[in-house]
């Protein structure tokens, strides 16, 4: 654990991304989840349109919110409550969106999200150890987290001569991103002042630090700047589990990270404030958190 914490600390201070493997999720099951993901994106357009709901269901390049510079992808999204007593919460939401004929898909996603919940607990303890704070601090803060599960589908782009972006350069506004890639590739992270490819590896998850966890460390750990290229020949699929605190939780670093001479890099905020900012005011990019802080400050000054 000490060695893992050392590796994680170095990566998170430097660029905010690391990989984990052999976490107890069977490689065949990961393949099954990606297969189910491919199946739902092959549904007819009218079926997809009928499965659009607030903060859930299908979206084509987030076109419901943006009209220009759209990413080259489709998504299927739903929420996951970490401390829900409902052991079929994912099955229920998939059923409500797609119908009972997709019960198998719901069962697979339920098992996957439960596994991501378990992985999240381990990662939060590891991150706390790496930061030198109480090892249960972040586990406690996120115990009632409401996270977002997003399935991504990147169709091949035949006009992709110089590289079409499935996602432009951005940092995730959430706390942690747990990413499972298929074997196509396309993810890049910005490190050492250059873009570096993150090739897919079997049974391996890519973990990205997001803006909110950066704020929870008072800026010590970097929010990972990343982008995704699409292939001009084959489709790409990935699964992103976005870990976020409950919406009304106050985002503030622990006292152990604030020395006597240490200034606060970010003001306290409620997670839901930042989330709504990304939904209604500004799309996510490389400077989302700084933009949010400036916007919030100007809003306070005008009131």
C-alpha positions in Angstrom: 0.0 0.0 0.0 2.8 2.4 0.9 4.5 1.8 -2.5 1.2 2.2 -4.4 0.6 5.5 -2.5 4.0 6.7 -3.5 3.4 6.0 -7.1 -0.1 7.6 -7.0 1.2 10.7 -5.3 3.9 11.3 -7.9 1.4 10.8 -10.8 -1.2 13.0 -9.3 1.1 15.9 -8.5 2.6 15.7 -12.0 -0.5 15.2 -14.2 -3.4 13.6 -12.4 -3.7 10.2 -14.0 -2.7 6.6 -13.2 -3.7 3.1 -14.0 -5.0 0.2 -11.8 -5.2 -3.4 -12.7 -6.2 -6.8 -11.2 -8.9 -5.2 -9.1 -11.1 -8.3 -8.9 -13.3 -7.6 -11.9 -13.0 -10.5 -14.3 -11.6 -9.6 -17.8 -14.4 -11.6 -19.4 -17.0 -9.5 -17.5 -15.4 -6.3 -18.7 -15.7 -7.5 -22.2 -19.3 -8.4 -21.6 -20.1 -4.8 -20.4 -18.5 -3.4 -23.5 -20.4 -5.8 -25.6 -23.7 -4.7 -24.0 -22.7 -1.1 -24.5 -22.2 -1.8 -28.2 -25.6 -3.4 -28.4 -27.5 -0.4 -27.0 -25.9 2.0 -29.4 -27.0 -0.1 -32.4 -30.7 0.6 -31.4 -32.8 2.4 -34.0 -32.9 6.2 -33.7 -36.5 6.3 -32.6 -35.8 4.0 -29.7 -32.8 6.2 -28.7 -35.0 9.3 -28.9 -37.6 7.7 -26.6 -34.9 7.0 -24.1 -33.9 10.6 -23.4 -34.5 11.9 -19.9 -33.1 14.6 -17.7 -29.5 13.7 -16.7 -30.1 10.2 -18.2 -30.5 8.2 -21.3 -29.1 8.9 -24.8 -27.4 12.0 -26.0 -25.8 12.7 -29.4 -22.7 14.8 -28.8 -24.5 16.8 -26.1 -26.3 18.5 -29.0 -29.2 19.3 -26.6 -26.8 21.9 -24.9 -24.4 22.9 -27.6 -24.7 23.7 -31.3 -21.0 24.1 -32.3 -17.7 22.2 -31.9 -19.6 19.0 -31.0 -17.7 15.9 -29.9 -17.9 12.9 -32.3 -19.7 10.5 -30.1 -23.0 9.2 -28.6 -23.5 8.6 -24.9 -25.9 6.7 -22.6 -25.9 8.0 -19.1 -27.5 7.3 -15.7 -26.9 8.1 -12.1 -25.7 5.7 -9.3 -26.3 6.3 -5.6 -23.4 4.8 -3.6 -25.3 4.1 -0.4 -28.7 3.2 -1.9 -30.5 0.4 -0.1 -32.0 -0.5 -3.5 -29.9 -3.3 -4.9 -31.6 -3.1 -8.3 -31.3 0.7 -8.8 -29.4 0.4 -12.1 -31.7 -2.4 -13.3 -34.7 -0.2 -12.6 -33.4 2.8 -14.4 -32.3 0.8 -17.5 -35.8 -0.8 -17.5 -37.4 2.7 -17.3 -35.3 4.0 -20.2 -35.1 0.9 -22.5 -37.8 -1.5 -21.4 -37.9 -5.0 -19.9 -36.3 -6.5 -23.0 -33.0 -5.0 -21.8 -33.1 -6.6 -18.4 -29.8 -8.4 -19.2 -28.2 -5.1 -19.9 -29.5 -3.7 -16.6 -28.1 -6.7 -14.7 -24.7 -6.3 -16.3 -24.5 -2.5 -15.6 -25.7 -3.1 -12.0 -22.9 -5.5 -11.4 -20.4 -3.2 -13.1 -21.5 -0.1 -11.1 -21.3 -2.1 -7.8 -17.8 -3.1 -8.8 -16.9 0.6 -9.4 -18.4 1.5 -6.0 -16.0 -1.0 -4.4 -13.1 0.3 -6.5 -13.9 3.9 -5.5 -13.7 3.0 -1.8 -10.2 1.5 -2.3 -9.0 4.4 -4.4 -10.3 7.0 -1.9 -8.4 5.3 0.9 -5.2 5.0 -1.2 -5.5 8.7 -2.2 -5.9 9.7 1.5 -2.8 7.7 2.4 -0.8 9.3 -0.5 -1.8 12.7 0.8 -0.9 12.0 4.4 -4.4 12.6 5.8 -6.6 10.3 7.8 -7.0 7.2 5.6 -10.8 7.3 6.0 -11.2 11.0 5.3 -12.3 10.9 1.7 -14.2 7.6 2.1 -16.3 9.4 4.7 -16.8 12.5 2.5 -18.0 10.4 -0.4 -20.0 7.7 1.5 -23.3 9.1 0.2 -21.9 10.0 -3.2 -24.2 10.2 -6.3 -22.0 9.3 -9.3 -22.7 9.3 -13.0 -22.2 6.2 -15.2 -21.6 7.1 -18.8 -21.3 4.7 -21.7 -19.5 6.3 -24.7 -19.7 5.3 -28.4 -17.4 6.8 -30.9 -18.3 5.9 -34.5 -15.5 5.8 -37.1 -15.0 9.1 -38.9 -14.3 8.5 -42.6 -13.2 12.2 -43.0 -10.6 11.7 -40.3 -7.4 12.6 -42.1 -5.7 14.7 -39.5 -7.4 13.3 -36.5 -11.0 13.9 -35.5 -11.7 14.5 -31.8 -14.3 12.4 -30.0 -13.6 14.7 -27.0 -11.7 17.9 -27.1 -9.1 18.8 -24.5 -10.7 19.2 -21.1 -10.5 18.4 -17.4 -13.4 16.6 -15.8 -15.3 18.8 -13.2 -16.1 15.8 -11.0 -13.8 14.2 -8.4 -12.6 11.0 -9.9 -13.1 9.3 -13.3 -12.8 5.5 -13.5 -12.4 4.7 -17.2 -12.5 1.3 -19.0 -11.4 1.4 -22.6 -11.9 -1.1 -25.3 -8.9 -2.2 -27.3 -9.2 0.5 -30.0 -7.4 3.3 -28.2 -7.5 7.1 -28.7 -7.2 8.5 -25.2 -4.3 11.0 -24.6 -3.3 12.9 -21.4 -1.2 16.0 -21.2 2.0 15.4 -19.3 5.5 16.7 -19.5 4.2 19.5 -21.7 3.1 17.2 -24.4 0.2 14.9 -25.3 0.9 11.2 -24.5 -1.2 8.3 -25.7 -2.7 5.9 -23.0 -2.8 2.6 -24.9 -5.6 0.2 -23.8 -4.4 -2.7 -21.6 -6.5 -5.7 -20.7 -8.3 -5.6 -17.4 -6.9 -2.1 -16.7 -8.7 1.0 -15.6 -7.5 4.6 -16.1 -8.1 6.8 -13.1 -8.2 10.6 -13.7 -8.2 13.2 -11.0 -11.0 15.8 -11.6 -11.4 19.5 -10.7 -13.3 18.8 -7.5 -10.8 16.4 -6.1 -8.1 18.9 -7.0 -10.0 21.4 -4.9 -10.2 18.8 -2.1 -6.4 18.7 -2.1 -6.0 22.5 -2.2 -4.5 22.2 -5.7 -1.8 19.7 -4.8 -3.1 17.0 -7.0 -3.7 18.1 -10.7 -6.9 17.7 -12.5 -6.0 15.6 -15.6 -6.1 17.4 -18.9 -7.1 14.8 -21.6 -8.7 14.3 -25.0 -9.9 11.5 -27.2 -9.3 10.8 -30.9 -11.6 8.6 -33.0 -10.6 6.1 -35.5 -11.3 6.5 -39.2 -11.9 2.7 -39.6 -13.4 1.2 -36.4 -15.8 2.2 -33.7 -14.6 2.8 -30.2 -16.4 2.2 -26.9 -15.5 3.2 -23.3 -17.2 3.3 -19.9 -16.7 6.3 -17.6 -17.8 6.2 -14.0 -17.7 9.8 -12.7 -17.4 9.9 -8.9 -19.0 13.0 -7.3 -20.0 14.0 -3.8 -23.6 14.5 -2.9 -24.8 17.8 -4.5 -25.1 19.7 -1.2 -21.7 18.7 0.2 -19.2 21.5 0.7 -16.0 21.0 -1.2 -13.1 22.0 1.2 -9.7 20.5 1.8 -8.9 18.8 5.1 -7.0 20.8 7.7 -4.0 18.5 7.4 -3.3 19.9 3.9 -3.5 23.5 5.1 -0.3 24.5 6.9 0.1 27.7 8.8 1.6 29.5 5.7 -0.6 27.6 3.2 -3.1 29.8 1.4 -6.4 28.5 0.0 -6.3 28.1 -3.7 -10.0 27.7 -4.1 -13.0 28.9 -2.1 -15.4 26.4 -0.5 -18.3 25.6 -2.9 -21.2 23.1 -3.1 -20.6 20.4 -5.7 -24.0 21.1 -7.3 -22.9 24.7 -7.9 -20.0 23.6 -10.1 -22.2 21.0 -11.8 -24.9 23.5 -12.7 -22.2 25.9 -14.0 -21.1 23.2 -16.4 -24.6 22.5 -17.5 -26.0 26.0 -17.9 -23.1 28.6 -18.1 -19.9 27.1 -19.6 -19.0 23.8 -21.2 -16.1 22.0 -19.6 -12.5 22.7 -20.9 -9.0 23.0 -19.5 -9.9 25.8 -17.2 -13.4 25.0 -15.9 -12.6 25.3 -12.2 -10.8 28.7 -12.6 -13.7 29.9 -14.8 -16.2 28.8 -12.2 -14.4 30.6 -9.3 -14.1 33.8 -11.4 -17.8 33.6 -12.4 -18.9 32.9 -8.8 -16.8 35.8 -7.5 -18.3 38.2 -10.0 -21.8 37.0 -9.2 -21.2 37.6 -5.5 -19.8 41.0 -6.2 -22.8 42.0 -8.2 -25.3 40.9 -5.5 
